[in-house]
Amino acid sequence: MHEVFLQDLAVVMIVAGLVTIMFHRFKQPVVLGYILAGVIIGPNTPPFPLIQEQYTIDLMAELGILFLMFSLGLQFSLRKLAQVGPTAFTVATIDVIAMLTLGYVTGRFFGWSTMDSLFLGAMLSISSTPLVLKALEGLGLMKEKFTGIIFGIQIVEDILGIAVIALLSSIAMTGSFDVGEVVGTLGRLGVFLSVALVAGLLIVPWLLRYVAHFKNNEMLLITALGLCFGVSLLALRLEYSVALGAFIIGAVIAEAREGAHINHLVEPVRDLFSAVFFVAVGMLIDLQVLYEYLLPVTIIATALIVGKISFCSFGTFVTGHDARTAFRVSLGLTQIGEFAFIIAALGLSLGVTSDFLYPIVVAISAITTFVTPYLMRYANPIADALSYLVPNPILQTAKLYNRWTTRRTERTQRNHQVRALLRRWSMQIALNLALVSGLFIICNAAAHWLEAHVSIVPGVLGGIHSLMWLTASLLALPLLIATFRKWRAIAMVLAEISVPLNKEREQQSYNLRSVITNALLVAGVFLVGLMILTLSYALLPPWPVLIALLLIVALSTFIFWRSFIRVYASAQFALGETLQQSSDTHAVVTSRPIPGMLLRAELDSVALPSGSSATYKLIRELELRSKTGATIVGIARGPESIINPDPDEELQPGDQLLLLGATEQLQEARRLLESTEDDAAAK
């Protein structure tokens, strides 16, 4: 190992360890200890720098961001993200737009240039996910309700951050705002997310289940990290953030039944690299710059904290959450971090921002990072103090609004089942079209690569482009057929809603409904066809070849229509099963009370037959204790004996199970374990 690198790493870990021990001793957030350690060993702290090769520390810090986002994905399931989705999107949009405006106005107040002010607003608009994740973990608040809302908002902000970077690049290079470029960036991002999530949910749980079968933690950890680095690299190659790729694959793995175990295995690796990341943030702090720009740093940091609290509280409250929850959510978003550094570096690389802006933003990030954990820790006392300052009429109005939104949500859930069904079908159509877009984009990239390396199709037939167009079209057929069927169902429902049935003119009503249905169907087919034509424009072969390929596609559609429907249904079922399995796995099992259990407990042995419905299931998936009251306390498997098995242990045919429980509980457990799949289906 390189001696200088080993020395630098030793300095980082020793100083970080000493400082964080002190912070832990005095019950202060550990993340602040890491940042203080960075200040101590940083190049800007006299008398001399303790780090020789800053590049290697920065490289490890980037790995820290990757592992933090991967860990966040492992702890934040897609089901939770869907639940906080409307709130997250609304609050993130309000926050980004408002802070962009506030930052721009503040910059102009100091007399800075238009570009400096615009970039300042962009830096203040995106909160730091790794910083707040570590702070919440240190405070023991990860299981609180409001943390899910915070992470949902930050995920949406990270996605919007990509659009902000595209917007700034466009303005910096052309001097004007290109709407098309930003929309195109968001569209490509949506396709990437859709393809990555669907493909991941179909493949990754199966892969992890296969690897977990070997009962080897090392193999499972290496496989998970391989997926993490692979998807992060893919995101980077597509010009997205590696942090986004790490979060996506983490969220996909969280839906597998091995997700909780993988999260436990990853924790030590994450803690190592995340410590280096926060130390690296501290090393960026220049106390001399803090002193030189003390007034603007103080004003901007105050504006950031007050603005974030105001806008995020407002956005969370108007989406239906109570005032205290809205306030706690806003306190978790009062900091900036890695996105601000990326935007600042972009401005310097394009030569459109001043040199003083980067160190100012680093100083603001350091201040807000120090302040945020204390704001979250004392959120309730702060909220109580503010409640005395707010006039009573405003408090009563807020309570009335909250009760109104709660009742409105309940009525919506009860009375609008048709709308919910239409929304679900619309989301499925959007997802299908995103996957179709992904297929054509991938085939287009593959055609360009193959064209440069091989020549397997004669030029008269359109070359490799015609083959890739046919491949993309055939692969997209199941998705397009499903889209057609769902759009037809939507058209029929909309026709029935728009034309009430008139008994006196029943036939006319049916005819009008038919006209509306067919018109919507034709319009939908036309738009989808136009979309495919746009996506495949670069792949289109000469017209004679294209007509022949269209005939092949039409013939395949006619012959394999039912097969394509079955393929899509199987994939949809597998996807739903994965999500349902994840929900069951993460559910908290509440055992029914067992009065006098210790006095009446008995042991019984049950041999698990090969046809049992319990075979190849995890112990926790059986929910044996919640259903019967009995507990599996041992497993005899050939020469191997497992005492007090882990809930993640998978039952195998022929296992001899040792059960603990009362007589009636043991009898019920035996019936459940010996029942077959046919018995379960009959019930």
C-alpha positions as CSV (number, residue, x, y, z in Angstrom):
1,M,0.0,0.0,0.0
2,H,1.2,3.5,-0.8
3,E,2.8,5.0,2.4
4,V,1.4,8.5,1.9
5,F,-2.2,7.2,1.3
6,L,-1.9,5.0,4.5
7,Q,-0.6,8.0,6.4
8,D,-3.5,10.2,5.2
9,L,-6.1,7.6,6.0
10,A,-4.6,7.0,9.5
11,V,-4.7,10.7,10.2
12,V,-8.4,11.0,9.1
13,M,-9.6,8.0,11.1
14,I,-7.6,8.8,14.3
15,V,-8.6,12.4,14.5
16,A,-12.2,11.6,13.5
17,G,-12.3,8.8,16.1
18,L,-11.0,11.1,18.9
19,V,-13.3,14.0,18.1
20,T,-16.4,11.8,17.7
21,I,-15.8,10.0,21.0
22,M,-15.8,13.5,22.6
23,F,-19.0,14.4,20.8
24,H,-20.6,11.1,21.7
25,R,-19.5,11.6,25.4
26,F,-21.3,14.9,25.5
27,K,-24.3,13.6,23.6
28,Q,-23.8,15.8,20.5
29,P,-24.5,14.7,16.9
30,V,-21.6,12.6,15.7
31,V,-21.7,14.1,12.2
32,L,-20.6,17.4,13.6
33,G,-17.6,15.6,15.1
34,Y,-16.6,14.4,11.7
35,I,-16.8,17.9,10.3
36,L,-14.8,19.4,13.1
37,A,-12.2,16.7,12.6
38,G,-12.0,17.8,8.9
39,V,-11.5,21.4,10.0
40,I,-8.7,20.3,12.3
41,I,-6.7,18.4,9.7
42,G,-7.7,20.5,6.7
43,P,-5.3,22.4,4.5
44,N,-6.6,25.8,5.7
45,T,-5.9,25.2,9.4
46,P,-2.4,26.3,10.6
47,P,0.4,25.5,11.4
48,F,0.7,23.0,8.6
49,P,-1.5,20.5,6.6
50,L,-1.8,17.0,7.9
51,I,-3.1,15.5,4.6
52,Q,-0.6,15.0,1.8
53,E,-2.8,13.7,-1.1
54,Q,-6.2,15.4,-1.0
55,Y,-7.2,13.6,-4.2
56,T,-7.4,10.2,-2.5
57,I,-9.5,11.5,0.4
58,D,-11.9,13.2,-2.1
59,L,-12.2,9.9,-3.9
60,M,-13.1,8.0,-0.7
61,A,-15.5,10.8,0.1
62,E,-17.4,10.2,-3.2
63,L,-17.6,6.6,-2.2
64,G,-19.1,7.8,1.1
65,I,-21.9,9.6,-0.8
66,L,-22.5,6.5,-2.8
67,F,-22.8,4.2,0.3
68,L,-25.0,6.7,2.1
69,M,-27.5,6.9,-0.7
70,F,-27.4,3.1,-1.2
71,S,-28.1,2.7,2.5
72,L,-31.0,5.3,2.3
73,G,-32.5,3.2,-0.6
74,L,-32.2,0.1,1.5
75,Q,-34.2,1.7,4.4
76,F,-36.7,3.6,2.2
77,S,-39.0,1.2,0.3
78,L,-40.8,2.1,-2.9
79,R,-44.1,1.6,-1.1
80,K,-43.2,4.4,1.3
81,L,-42.1,6.6,-1.5
82,A,-45.4,6.1,-3.2
83,Q,-47.2,7.0,0.0
84,V,-45.4,10.3,0.5
85,G,-45.3,11.0,-3.3
86,P,-47.9,13.8,-3.6
87,T,-46.5,15.6,-0.5
88,A,-42.9,15.2,-1.6
89,F,-43.5,16.5,-5.2
90,T,-45.5,19.5,-4.0
91,V,-43.1,20.5,-1.2
92,A,-39.9,19.9,-3.3
93,T,-41.3,22.0,-6.2
94,I,-42.3,24.9,-3.9
95,D,-39.0,24.7,-2.1
96,V,-36.8,24.7,-5.2
97,I,-38.6,27.5,-7.0
98,A,-38.9,29.7,-3.8
99,M,-35.3,29.2,-2.8
100,L,-34.1,29.8,-6.4
101,T,-35.9,33.2,-6.2
102,L,-34.7,34.0,-2.7
103,G,-31.1,33.2,-3.5
104,Y,-31.2,35.3,-6.6
105,V,-32.7,38.3,-4.8
106,T,-30.2,38.0,-2.0
107,G,-27.3,37.9,-4.4
108,R,-28.6,41.0,-6.2
109,F,-28.9,42.7,-2.8
110,F,-25.2,42.3,-2.3
111,G,-24.6,43.8,-5.8
112,W,-23.4,40.5,-7.3
113,S,-23.7,39.8,-11.0
114,T,-26.8,38.1,-12.5
115,M,-25.0,34.8,-13.0
116,D,-23.5,34.8,-9.5
117,S,-27.0,35.5,-8.0
118,L,-28.7,32.8,-10.2
119,F,-26.1,30.2,-9.3
120,L,-26.4,31.1,-5.6
121,G,-30.2,30.5,-5.8
122,A,-29.6,27.1,-7.4
123,M,-27.1,26.1,-4.7
124,L,-29.6,27.1,-1.9
125,S,-32.5,25.2,-3.5
126,I,-31.3,21.5,-3.0
127,S,-31.0,20.1,0.5
128,S,-28.3,17.5,1.3
129,T,-29.6,14.0,1.7
130,P,-26.4,12.4,3.1
131,L,-26.1,15.1,5.8
132,V,-29.6,14.8,7.0
133,L,-29.5,11.0,6.9
134,K,-26.5,10.9,9.2
135,A,-28.0,13.5,11.5
136,L,-31.3,11.6,11.8
137,E,-29.5,8.4,12.5
138,G,-27.4,10.0,15.2
139,L,-30.5,11.4,16.9
140,G,-32.4,8.1,16.7
141,L,-35.2,9.6,14.6
142,M,-35.1,7.2,11.6
143,K,-38.4,5.5,12.5
144,E,-40.4,8.7,13.0
145,K,-43.2,9.4,10.6
146,F,-41.9,12.8,9.4
147,T,-38.5,11.3,8.3
148,G,-40.2,9.4,5.5
149,I,-41.6,12.7,4.2
150,I,-38.2,14.4,4.5
151,F,-36.5,11.7,2.4
152,G,-39.3,11.7,-0.2
153,I,-38.9,15.5,-0.6
154,Q,-35.1,15.1,-0.9
155,I,-35.3,12.4,-3.5
156,V,-37.6,14.6,-5.6
157,E,-35.3,17.6,-5.0
158,D,-32.3,15.5,-6.3
159,I,-34.3,14.7,-9.4
160,L,-35.2,18.4,-9.9
161,G,-31.6,19.2,-9.2
162,I,-30.6,17.5,-12.4
163,A,-33.1,19.7,-14.3
164,V,-31.7,22.8,-12.5
165,I,-28.1,21.9,-13.6
166,A,-29.4,21.5,-17.2
167,L,-31.1,24.9,-17.0
168,L,-28.0,26.6,-15.6
169,S,-25.8,25.0,-18.3
170,S,-28.2,26.2,-21.0
171,I,-28.3,29.8,-19.7
172,A,-24.5,29.9,-19.1
173,M,-23.7,28.8,-22.6
174,T,-26.4,30.4,-24.7
175,G,-27.5,33.3,-22.5
176,S,-31.1,32.2,-22.7
177,F,-33.4,29.5,-21.2
178,D,-34.0,26.5,-23.4
179,V,-37.3,24.9,-22.3
180,G,-36.8,22.0,-24.7
181,E,-33.5,21.0,-23.3
182,V,-34.8,20.9,-19.7
183,V,-37.9,18.9,-20.7
184,G,-35.8,16.5,-22.7
185,T,-33.5,16.0,-19.7
186,L,-36.4,15.3,-17.4
187,G,-37.9,12.9,-20.0
188,R,-34.7,10.9,-20.4
189,L,-34.5,10.8,-16.6
190,G,-38.0,9.5,-16.3
191,V,-37.2,6.8,-18.8
192,F,-34.0,5.8,-17.0
193,L,-35.8,5.6,-13.6
194,S,-38.7,3.5,-15.1
195,V,-36.5,1.0,-16.9
196,A,-34.1,0.7,-13.9
197,L,-36.9,0.2,-11.4
198,V,-39.0,-2.3,-13.4
199,A,-36.0,-4.3,-14.7
200,G,-34.5,-4.3,-11.2
201,L,-37.7,-5.4,-9.5
202,L,-38.1,-8.3,-12.0
203,I,-34.4,-9.5,-11.8
204,V,-32.7,-8.4,-8.6
205,P,-35.0,-10.2,-6.0
206,W,-34.6,-13.4,-7.9
207,L,-30.9,-13.0,-8.1
208,L,-30.6,-12.3,-4.4
209,R,-32.8,-15.2,-3.5
210,Y,-30.5,-17.5,-5.5
211,V,-27.4,-16.1,-3.8
212,A,-28.9,-16.2,-0.3
213,H,-29.7,-19.9,-0.8
214,F,-25.9,-20.6,-0.3
215,K,-26.1,-19.1,3.3
216,N,-22.9,-17.1,2.8
217,N,-22.9,-13.5,4.0
218,E,-19.8,-12.7,2.1
219,M,-21.3,-13.8,-1.2
220,L,-24.5,-11.9,-0.5
221,L,-22.6,-8.7,0.4
222,I,-20.3,-8.8,-2.6
223,T,-23.3,-9.4,-4.9
224,A,-25.2,-6.4,-3.4
225,L,-22.2,-4.2,-3.7
226,G,-21.6,-5.3,-7.3
227,L,-25.2,-4.3,-8.1
228,C,-24.7,-1.0,-6.3
229,F,-21.5,-0.1,-8.2
230,G,-22.9,-1.4,-11.5
231,V,-26.1,0.7,-11.5
232,S,-24.1,3.8,-10.2
233,L,-21.7,3.4,-13.1
234,L,-24.7,3.2,-15.5
235,A,-26.2,6.4,-14.0
236,L,-22.8,8.1,-14.4
237,R,-22.4,7.0,-18.0
238,L,-25.9,8.4,-18.7
239,E,-24.7,11.7,-17.2
240,Y,-26.7,11.4,-14.0
241,S,-25.5,11.4,-10.4
242,V,-23.9,8.2,-9.0
243,A,-25.9,9.0,-5.8
244,L,-29.1,8.6,-7.8
245,G,-28.0,5.3,-9.2
246,A,-27.0,4.0,-5.7
247,F,-30.4,5.1,-4.3
248,I,-32.4,3.4,-7.1
249,I,-30.6,0.0,-6.7
250,G,-30.9,0.3,-2.9
251,A,-34.6,0.8,-3.1
252,V,-34.9,-2.2,-5.5
253,I,-32.9,-4.4,-3.1
254,A,-35.1,-3.2,-0.2
255,E,-38.1,-4.9,-2.0
256,A,-36.3,-8.3,-1.8
257,R,-36.8,-10.4,1.3
258,E,-33.1,-10.3,1.8
259,G,-33.1,-6.5,1.9
260,A,-33.0,-6.0,5.7
261,H,-30.1,-8.5,6.0
262,I,-28.1,-6.8,3.3
263,N,-28.6,-3.5,5.0
264,H,-27.2,-5.0,8.2
265,L,-24.2,-6.3,6.2
266,V,-23.5,-3.0,4.5
267,E,-23.6,-0.8,7.6
268,P,-19.9,-1.2,8.6
269,V,-18.7,-0.4,5.1
270,R,-21.1,2.6,4.9
271,D,-19.9,3.9,8.3
272,L,-16.2,3.8,7.2
273,F,-16.7,5.7,3.9
274,S,-19.4,8.1,5.2
275,A,-17.0,9.2,8.0
276,V,-14.4,10.1,5.3
277,F,-17.1,12.0,3.4
278,F,-18.0,14.2,6.3
279,V,-14.4,14.7,7.3
280,A,-13.7,15.8,3.6
281,V,-16.6,18.3,3.9
282,G,-14.9,19.8,7.0
283,M,-11.6,20.0,5.2
284,L,-13.2,22.4,2.7
285,I,-13.9,25.0,5.4
286,D,-11.6,28.0,5.3
287,L,-11.8,30.0,8.5
288,Q,-10.1,32.9,6.8
289,V,-12.9,33.1,4.2
290,L,-15.5,32.8,7.0
291,Y,-14.0,35.9,8.6
292,E,-13.5,37.8,5.3
293,Y,-17.1,37.2,4.1
294,L,-18.7,37.0,7.5
295,L,-21.6,39.4,6.8
296,P,-22.8,37.8,3.5
297,V,-22.3,34.3,4.9
298,T,-24.3,35.1,8.0
299,I,-27.1,36.8,6.0
300,I,-27.3,34.0,3.4
301,A,-27.2,31.2,6.0
302,T,-30.0,32.9,7.9
303,A,-32.0,33.5,4.8
304,L,-31.5,29.8,3.9
305,I,-32.7,28.5,7.3
306,V,-35.7,30.9,7.5
307,G,-36.6,30.4,3.9
308,K,-36.5,26.6,4.1
309,I,-38.5,26.5,7.3
310,S,-41.1,28.8,5.9
311,F,-41.6,27.3,2.4
312,C,-41.3,23.7,3.4
313,S,-43.6,24.1,6.4
314,F,-46.2,25.8,4.2
315,G,-45.9,23.1,1.5
316,T,-46.2,20.2,3.9
317,F,-49.1,21.8,5.7
318,V,-51.2,22.6,2.7
319,T,-50.8,18.9,1.5
320,G,-52.7,17.8,4.6
321,H,-50.2,17.3,7.4
322,D,-50.6,18.9,10.8
323,A,-48.6,22.0,11.7
324,R,-46.2,20.2,14.1
325,T,-45.3,17.5,11.5
326,A,-44.9,20.2,8.8
327,F,-42.5,22.2,11.1
328,R,-40.4,19.1,11.9
329,V,-40.2,18.2,8.2
330,S,-38.9,21.8,7.4
331,L,-36.3,21.6,10.1
332,G,-34.8,18.6,8.5
333,L,-34.3,20.4,5.2
334,T,-32.4,23.5,6.4
335,Q,-29.0,22.6,5.0
336,I,-27.1,22.3,1.7
337,G,-24.4,20.0,0.7
338,E,-23.1,18.0,-2.3
339,F,-25.4,19.4,-4.9
340,A,-24.4,22.9,-4.0
341,F,-20.8,22.0,-4.5
342,I,-21.5,20.4,-7.9
343,I,-23.4,23.6,-9.0
344,A,-20.6,25.8,-7.7
345,A,-18.0,23.8,-9.5
346,L,-20.1,23.9,-12.7
347,G,-20.2,27.7,-12.6
348,L,-16.4,27.9,-12.2
349,S,-15.8,25.4,-15.0
350,L,-18.0,27.4,-17.4
351,G,-16.3,30.6,-16.3
352,V,-19.6,32.4,-15.4
353,T,-19.3,32.8,-11.6
354,S,-16.8,34.6,-9.4
355,D,-14.1,32.8,-7.4
356,F,-15.5,33.9,-4.1
357,L,-18.8,32.1,-4.5
358,Y,-17.5,28.5,-4.0
359,P,-15.8,29.1,-0.5
360,I,-18.9,31.1,0.6
361,V,-21.2,28.2,-0.3
362,V,-18.9,25.8,1.6
363,A,-19.0,28.0,4.6
364,I,-22.8,28.2,4.4
365,S,-23.0,24.4,4.1
366,A,-20.8,24.0,7.2
367,I,-22.9,26.5,9.3
368,T,-26.2,24.9,8.3
369,T,-24.8,21.4,8.8
370,F,-23.9,22.4,12.4
371,V,-27.3,24.0,13.1
372,T,-29.6,21.4,11.5
373,P,-29.1,18.6,14.1
374,Y,-29.8,20.9,16.9
375,L,-32.9,22.3,15.2
376,M,-34.2,18.7,14.8
377,R,-33.3,17.7,18.3
378,Y,-35.2,20.6,19.9
379,A,-38.0,20.7,17.3
380,N,-40.8,20.2,19.9
381,P,-39.6,22.9,22.3
382,I,-39.1,25.3,19.4
383,A,-42.6,24.5,18.1
384,D,-44.1,25.0,21.5
385,A,-42.4,28.4,21.8
386,L,-43.5,29.5,18.4
387,S,-47.1,28.4,19.2
388,Y,-47.2,31.1,21.9
389,L,-46.1,33.8,19.5
390,V,-48.6,32.9,16.8
391,P,-51.9,34.7,17.2
392,N,-54.7,32.5,18.3
393,P,-57.0,33.2,15.3
394,I,-54.2,31.9,13.0
395,L,-53.8,28.7,15.1
396,Q,-57.5,28.0,15.0
397,T,-57.7,28.6,11.3
398,A,-54.8,26.2,10.8
399,K,-56.6,23.5,12.9
400,L,-59.8,24.0,11.0
401,Y,-57.9,23.6,7.7
402,N,-56.2,20.5,8.9
403,R,-59.5,18.9,9.9
404,W,-61.0,19.9,6.6
405,T,-58.2,18.3,4.6
406,T,-58.4,15.1,6.7
407,R,-62.2,14.8,6.1
408,R,-61.7,15.6,2.4
409,T,-59.1,12.9,2.1
410,E,-61.4,10.4,3.8
411,R,-64.3,11.3,1.5
412,T,-62.1,11.1,-1.6
413,Q,-61.0,7.6,-0.5
414,R,-64.6,6.4,0.0
415,N,-66.3,8.0,-3.0
416,H,-63.9,8.1,-5.9
417,Q,-63.0,4.5,-6.6
418,V,-63.5,5.0,-10.3
419,R,-61.0,7.9,-10.3
420,A,-58.5,5.8,-8.4
421,L,-58.9,3.0,-11.0
422,L,-58.4,5.5,-13.8
423,R,-55.3,6.9,-12.1
424,R,-53.8,3.4,-11.7
425,W,-54.4,2.5,-15.3
426,S,-53.0,5.9,-16.4
427,M,-49.9,5.3,-14.3
428,Q,-49.5,1.8,-15.9
429,I,-49.8,3.3,-19.3
430,A,-47.2,5.9,-18.5
431,L,-44.8,3.2,-17.2
432,N,-45.4,1.0,-20.2
433,L,-44.6,3.9,-22.6
434,A,-41.5,4.8,-20.5
435,L,-40.3,1.2,-20.9
436,V,-41.0,1.3,-24.6
437,S,-38.9,4.5,-24.8
438,G,-36.1,2.9,-22.9
439,L,-36.1,-0.1,-25.3
440,F,-35.8,2.2,-28.4
441,I,-33.1,4.3,-26.7
442,I,-31.1,1.2,-25.8
443,C,-31.5,-0.3,-29.3
444,N,-30.5,3.0,-30.8
445,A,-27.3,3.2,-28.8
446,A,-26.6,-0.5,-29.6
447,A,-27.0,0.2,-33.3
448,H,-24.5,2.9,-33.2
449,W,-22.0,0.7,-31.4
450,L,-22.5,-2.3,-33.6
451,E,-22.3,-0.2,-36.7
452,A,-18.8,0.9,-35.7
453,H,-17.6,-2.7,-35.0
454,V,-19.5,-5.2,-37.1
455,S,-21.5,-5.5,-40.3
456,I,-24.0,-8.3,-40.3
457,V,-26.8,-6.8,-42.3
458,P,-26.4,-5.6,-45.9
459,G,-26.7,-1.9,-46.5
460,V,-29.5,-2.5,-49.1
461,L,-31.6,-3.8,-46.2
462,G,-30.9,-0.8,-44.0
463,G,-27.9,-2.1,-42.2
464,I,-27.8,-2.9,-38.5
465,H,-30.4,-0.1,-37.9
466,S,-33.2,-2.1,-39.5
467,L,-32.3,-5.2,-37.3
468,M,-32.3,-3.1,-34.1
469,W,-35.6,-1.4,-35.1
470,L,-37.2,-4.8,-35.6
471,T,-35.7,-6.0,-32.3
472,A,-37.0,-3.0,-30.3
473,S,-40.5,-3.2,-31.9
474,L,-40.9,-7.0,-31.1
475,L,-39.6,-6.5,-27.6
476,A,-42.1,-3.6,-27.1
477,L,-45.1,-5.5,-28.4
478,P,-46.2,-6.9,-25.0
479,L,-46.0,-3.4,-23.5
480,L,-47.9,-1.8,-26.5
481,I,-50.6,-4.4,-26.5
482,A,-51.1,-3.9,-22.7
483,T,-51.2,-0.2,-23.3
484,F,-53.8,-0.6,-26.0
485,R,-56.0,-2.7,-23.7
486,K,-55.7,-0.4,-20.8
487,W,-56.4,2.7,-22.9
488,R,-59.5,1.0,-24.4
489,A,-60.7,0.4,-20.8
490,I,-60.1,4.0,-19.9
491,A,-61.9,5.2,-23.0
492,M,-65.0,3.0,-22.2
493,V,-65.1,4.3,-18.6
494,L,-64.8,7.9,-19.7
495,A,-67.5,7.4,-22.3
496,E,-69.9,6.0,-19.6
497,I,-69.1,8.9,-17.3
498,S,-69.6,11.5,-19.9
499,V,-72.8,10.1,-21.4
500,P,-75.3,9.0,-18.7
501,L,-77.7,6.2,-19.8
502,N,-81.1,7.6,-20.9
503,K,-83.7,4.9,-20.7
504,E,-85.9,6.7,-23.2
505,R,-83.1,7.0,-25.7
506,E,-81.1,4.0,-24.7
507,Q,-79.8,3.1,-28.2
508,Q,-78.7,6.7,-28.8
509,S,-76.8,6.7,-25.5
510,Y,-75.0,3.4,-26.5
511,N,-74.2,4.8,-29.9
512,L,-72.8,8.0,-28.5
513,R,-70.7,6.1,-26.0
514,S,-69.3,3.9,-28.9
515,V,-68.4,7.1,-30.9
516,I,-66.5,8.6,-27.9
517,T,-64.8,5.3,-27.1
518,N,-63.6,4.8,-30.7
519,A,-62.5,8.4,-31.0
520,L,-60.4,8.2,-27.9
521,L,-59.0,4.9,-29.0
522,V,-58.0,6.2,-32.4
523,A,-56.4,9.4,-30.8
524,G,-54.4,7.2,-28.3
525,V,-53.1,4.9,-31.0
526,F,-52.2,7.9,-33.2
527,L,-50.2,9.5,-30.3
528,V,-48.4,6.3,-29.4
529,G,-47.5,5.7,-33.0
530,L,-46.2,9.3,-33.3
531,M,-44.1,8.7,-30.2
532,I,-42.6,5.5,-31.6
533,L,-41.9,7.2,-34.9
534,T,-40.1,10.0,-33.0
535,L,-38.1,7.5,-30.9
536,S,-37.1,5.3,-33.8
537,Y,-36.4,8.1,-36.3
538,A,-32.6,7.4,-36.2
539,L,-33.2,3.7,-36.7
540,L,-35.7,3.8,-39.6
541,P,-34.6,1.8,-42.6
542,P,-35.5,2.6,-46.3
543,W,-39.3,2.7,-47.0
544,P,-39.4,-0.7,-48.8
545,V,-37.6,-2.4,-45.9
546,L,-39.7,-0.6,-43.4
547,I,-42.9,-1.8,-45.0
548,A,-41.6,-5.4,-44.9
549,L,-40.7,-5.0,-41.2
550,L,-44.1,-3.5,-40.4
551,L,-45.7,-6.6,-41.9
552,I,-43.5,-8.8,-39.8
553,V,-44.5,-6.8,-36.7
554,A,-48.2,-7.0,-37.7
555,L,-48.1,-10.7,-38.3
556,S,-46.3,-11.3,-35.0
557,T,-49.0,-9.3,-33.2
558,F,-51.8,-11.3,-34.8
559,I,-50.2,-14.7,-34.1
560,F,-48.8,-14.1,-30.6
561,W,-51.4,-11.6,-29.3
562,R,-52.5,-14.0,-26.5
563,S,-48.9,-15.0,-25.7
564,F,-47.9,-11.4,-25.4
565,I,-50.8,-10.8,-23.0
566,R,-49.7,-13.7,-20.9
567,V,-46.0,-12.5,-20.9
568,Y,-47.1,-9.1,-19.7
569,A,-49.5,-10.5,-17.1
570,S,-46.7,-12.8,-15.8
571,A,-44.3,-9.9,-15.5
572,Q,-47.0,-7.7,-13.8
573,F,-47.8,-10.6,-11.4
574,A,-44.1,-11.1,-10.6
575,L,-43.7,-7.4,-9.9
576,G,-46.7,-7.3,-7.7
577,E,-45.6,-10.4,-5.8
578,T,-42.2,-8.9,-5.2
579,L,-43.7,-5.7,-3.7
580,Q,-46.3,-7.7,-1.7
581,Q,-43.6,-10.0,-0.4
582,S,-41.5,-7.0,0.6
583,S,-44.5,-5.5,2.4
584,D,-45.1,-8.8,4.3
585,T,-41.4,-9.0,5.2
586,H,-41.2,-5.5,6.6
587,A,-44.5,-5.8,8.4
588,V,-44.4,-5.8,12.2
589,V,-45.8,-9.1,13.4
590,T,-47.9,-8.7,16.5
591,S,-48.2,-12.0,18.4
592,R,-51.4,-12.7,20.1
593,P,-51.2,-12.8,23.9
594,I,-50.4,-16.2,25.4
595,P,-51.7,-16.1,29.0
596,G,-49.9,-18.6,31.3
597,M,-47.6,-19.6,28.4
598,L,-44.7,-20.5,30.6
599,L,-46.9,-22.7,32.9
600,R,-48.6,-24.6,30.0
601,A,-45.7,-24.7,27.5
602,E,-44.9,-28.0,25.8
603,L,-42.4,-29.2,23.1
604,D,-43.4,-31.0,20.0
605,S,-41.6,-32.2,16.9
606,V,-43.0,-31.9,13.4
607,A,-41.4,-33.3,10.2
608,L,-42.0,-30.9,7.3
609,P,-43.4,-32.9,4.3
610,S,-42.1,-32.1,0.8
611,G,-45.5,-30.9,-0.4
612,S,-46.1,-28.6,2.6
613,S,-47.0,-25.0,1.8
614,A,-44.4,-23.9,4.3
615,T,-41.4,-25.3,2.4
616,Y,-39.0,-22.7,0.9
617,K,-40.5,-19.9,3.0
618,L,-38.7,-17.8,5.6
619,I,-39.8,-18.4,9.2
620,R,-41.1,-14.8,9.4
621,E,-43.1,-15.2,6.2
622,L,-45.1,-18.1,7.9
623,E,-46.2,-15.8,10.7
624,L,-46.6,-19.0,12.7
625,R,-46.6,-17.4,16.1
626,S,-49.1,-14.7,15.2
627,K,-51.4,-17.3,13.6
628,T,-51.1,-20.2,16.1
629,G,-49.2,-18.9,19.2
630,A,-46.5,-21.6,18.8
631,T,-42.9,-20.9,18.1
632,I,-40.2,-22.7,16.2
633,V,-37.3,-23.1,18.6
634,G,-35.1,-25.5,16.7
635,I,-34.5,-27.2,13.3
636,A,-32.9,-30.6,12.6
637,R,-31.7,-30.7,9.0
638,G,-29.7,-33.9,8.3
639,P,-26.6,-33.8,10.5
640,E,-27.1,-30.0,11.2
641,S,-29.0,-28.7,14.2
642,I,-30.1,-25.0,14.3
643,I,-31.1,-23.8,17.8
644,N,-33.3,-20.7,18.1
645,P,-33.3,-20.2,14.3
646,D,-33.2,-16.7,12.8
647,P,-36.5,-15.3,11.3
648,D,-34.7,-15.2,7.9
649,E,-34.1,-19.0,8.0
650,E,-35.6,-20.7,5.0
651,L,-37.5,-24.0,5.7
652,Q,-36.6,-27.0,3.6
653,P,-38.5,-30.2,2.8
654,G,-37.7,-32.9,5.4
655,D,-36.8,-30.4,8.2
656,Q,-37.6,-31.7,11.7
657,L,-39.1,-28.7,13.5
658,L,-39.1,-28.3,17.3
659,L,-42.1,-26.3,18.4
660,L,-42.8,-24.6,21.7
661,G,-46.4,-23.8,22.8
662,A,-49.5,-24.9,24.6
663,T,-51.2,-28.2,23.5
664,E,-53.9,-26.5,21.4
665,Q,-51.4,-24.1,19.8
666,L,-49.1,-27.0,18.9
667,Q,-52.0,-28.9,17.2
668,E,-52.9,-25.8,15.2
669,A,-49.3,-25.2,14.2
670,R,-49.0,-28.9,13.1
671,R,-52.0,-28.6,10.9
672,L,-50.6,-25.4,9.3
673,L,-47.2,-26.8,8.7
674,E,-48.4,-30.1,7.2
675,S,-51.0,-28.5,4.9
676,T,-50.2,-28.6,1.2
677,E,-50.6,-25.9,-1.5
678,D,-53.9,-27.6,-2.6
679,D,-55.3,-27.4,1.0
680,A,-54.4,-23.7,1.2
681,A,-56.1,-23.1,-2.2
682,A,-59.2,-25.0,-1.1
683,K,-59.4,-22.8,2.0
